[in-house]
């Protein structure tokens, strides 16, 4: 049988330390290999130290990136909280404005109703006034007619009296 190709499998024929050493080279873990039968005992520390330095530099860069991301996140949280407060204030103002507009509409509606009632009442009063004025005009005309008739009757009466006096004198 051939050797098992799975990375987690160990061969019974391959010693465990050699198997671990192969895995360390393959994975490039940052620790020293202290196997008595390994060939690269002296080369590994230099490669590992360079690898460790590179990883440390990369970790430092990532720490800087992480710090910047944390700062940006905090800034965004503050901006979000500010926007949320602004939204709540605007919503509150908007609700108050809607409430005020409703009160104004109700007030305007009541005034319009009052004006309509007042207009109806004034129209009725104007009609009553016109009717009264027409009746007054008719009464005045009737009074003038009666006054003329009275004057005519008085004039005739005077004429008759003058005739009676003349007849008595004759």
Order of alpha helices (4+ residues) and beta strands (2+ residues): alpha-alpha
